[in-house]
């Protein structure tokens, strides 16, 4: 079982009241609600970082080899389409 640690945080009274209300509605403790919120935030942040990495990988222009392969594939597709009876 994972060990637990205690921590103290400060927040505005209005936010604290909203946290209490939501915890009550969800039938969980405040601690559990904070854990759930932080876990959700971490997952969203990881997804955001992954999306940035994917976008970065696809944002570059094709190099000369990629252009050559694309052109070759296009010619092959055109020949295949010419053989099709429409």
SEMARLUM-271724 format. One record per residue: residue in three letters; x, y, z of N, C-alpha, C in turn. Coordinates in steps of 0.02 Angstrom, whole numbers, padded with zeros to 5 digits, always signed. Atoms other than C-alpha are relative to their C-alpha. Layout:
BEGIN
AlaXYZXYZXYZ...
This chain:
BEGIN
Unk+00042-00059+00000+00000+00000+00000+00045+00062+00000Unk-00039-00062+00003+00064+00174-00042-00005+00038+00065Unk+00003-00040-00061+00111+00283+00102-00032+00068-00015Unk+00034-00065+00007+00015+00444+00131+00039+00053+00038Unk-00028-00057-00034+00075+00615+00180-00054+00052+00010Unk+00047-00054-00012-00020+00760+00253+00031+00065-00024Unk-00023-00066+00022-00010+00935+00184-00053+00051+00018Unk+00047-00054-00014-00090+01101+00219+00002+00048-00060Unk+00003-00048+00055-00150+01220+00085-00043+00060+00022Unk+00040-00061-00014-00222+01395+00088-00041+00016-00063Unk+00044-00019+00056-00368+01452-00019-00051+00051+00025Unk+00051-00048-00017-00502+01582-00024-00059-00036+00032Unk+00056+00028-00036-00651+01553+00089-00055-00025-00047Unk+00053+00019+00048-00772+01548-00059+00017-00066-00034Unk-00021+00062+00032-00671+01411-00144-00005-00058+00050Unk+00005+00051-00052-00661+01314+00019-00072-00023+00009Unk+00071+00018-00006-00851+01321+00033-00023-00042-00059Unk+00018+00039+00059-00869+01257-00145+00028-00071+00004Unk-00031+00066-00009-00749+01114-00107-00041-00042+00048Unk+00040+00036-00049-00849+01065+00046-00066-00022-00030Unk+00064+00016+00031-01011+01071-00053+00008-00058-00050Unk-00010+00052+00050-00943+00965-00195+00019-00067+00033Unk-00018+00061-00035-00864+00839-00077-00062-00032+00031Unk+00062+00026-00029-01031+00821+00010-00044-00031-00054Unk+00041+00025+00054-01123+00799-00155+00027-00066-00028Unk-00031+00061+00026-00999+00666-00211+00009-00055+00052Unk-00007+00047-00056-01000+00582-00041+00073-00024+00008Unk-00071+00015-00011-00810+00591-00026+00027+00052+00049Unk-00032-00047-00045-00695+00674+00098+00032+00056-00040Unk-00036-00054+00033-00612+00839+00058+00068-00025-00026Unk-00065+00027+00021-00446+00747+00053-00007-00040-00064Unk+00011+00041+00060-00514+00623-00074-00015+00044-00060Unk+00016-00046+00055-00584+00765-00179+00063+00034-00026Unk-00062-00031+00022-00416+00852-00182+00044-00050-00038Unk-00039+00052+00034-00329+00689-00229-00028-00011-00071Unk+00032+00010+00065-00454+00662-00370+00015+00058-00047Unk-00012-00059+00041-00431+00839-00432+00073+00003-00024Unk-00071-00001+00019-00241+00828-00431+00015-00055-00050Unk-00010+00054+00048-00243+00659-00519-00027+00019-00068Unk+00030-00022+00063-00358+00731-00652+00044+00053-00033Unk-00043-00052+00026-00246+00883-00672+00064-00030-00030Unk-00061+00032+00024-00091+00773-00691-00013-00036-00066Unk+00016+00036+00062-00174+00665-00824-00011+00049-00058Unk+00012-00049+00053-00233+00818-00921+00066+00033-00021Unk-00064-00029+00016-00059+00893-00910+00043-00048-00042Unk-00037+00050+00039+00020+00731-00973-00028-00004-00071Unk+00031+00001+00066-00105+00727-01117+00019+00061-00040Unk-00019-00062+00033-00067+00908-01158+00072-00003-00024Unk-00070+00007+00019+00120+00872-01158+00009-00048-00058Unk-00004+00049+00054+00096+00720-01269-00025+00031-00065Unk+00027-00033+00059-00011+00820-01390+00051+00050-00028Unk-00052-00047+00023+00125+00954-01398+00057-00037-00035Unk-00053+00039+00031+00255+00820-01438-00022-00026-00068Unk+00026+00024+00064+00145+00747-01575-00003+00056-00050Unk+00004-00058+00045+00111+00918-01648+00068+00023-00023Unk-00069-00019+00017+00296+00958-01643+00029-00048-00052Unk-00026+00050+00046+00338+00796-01732-00028+00008-00071Unk+00032-00007+00065+00216+00834-01873+00001+00071-00027Unk+00001-00070+00022+00247+01020-01887+00055+00017-00050Unk-00054-00015+00046+00406+01009-01988-00021-00014-00072Unk+00013+00011+00071+00406+01016-02177+00032-00066-00021Unk-00030+00063+00022+00439+00855-02271+00069+00012-00030Unk-00066-00006+00030+00620+00826-02318-00002-00026-00072Unk+00000+00017+00071+00673+00786-02496-00018-00074-00011Unk+00018+00071+00006+00658+00597-02468-00075-00010+00006Unk+00073+00005-00009+00479+00616-02404-00037+00026-00061Unk+00032-00029+00059+00434+00725-02553+00005-00050-00058Unk-00011+00049+00053+00508+00594-02671-00047-00060+00008Unk+00044+00057-00014+00411+00451-02588-00073+00020-00014Unk+00069-00023+00011+00250+00553-02591-00016+00005-00074Unk+00010-00007+00072+00271+00591-02776-00006-00069-00032Unk+00002+00068+00027+00304+00408-02815-00067-00033+00017Unk+00064+00029-00020+00151+00353-02716-00058+00030-00039Unk+00054-00035+00037+00043+00483-02803-00005-00028-00071Unk+00001+00027+00068+00095+00418-02974-00030-00071-00001Unk+00028+00068-00004+00055+00239-02921-00075+00001+00010Unk+00073-00006-00012-00116+00290-02856-00036+00023-00064Unk+00031-00023+00062-00153+00381-03019-00006-00056-00050Unk+00003+00058+00046-00109+00226-03120-00055-00048+00021Unk+00052+00044-00025-00222+00122-03009-00070+00027-00015Unk+00065-00031+00013-00364+00245-03030-00018-00003-00075Unk+00012+00003+00072-00343+00245-03220-00027-00069-00021Unk+00022+00068+00016-00372+00056-03221-00071-00015+00025Unk+00067+00011-00028-00533+00070-03122-00054+00017-00051Unk+00058-00017+00042-00697+00063-03216-00049+00039+00041Unk+00044-00044-00037-00803+00205-03158-00067-00005-00031
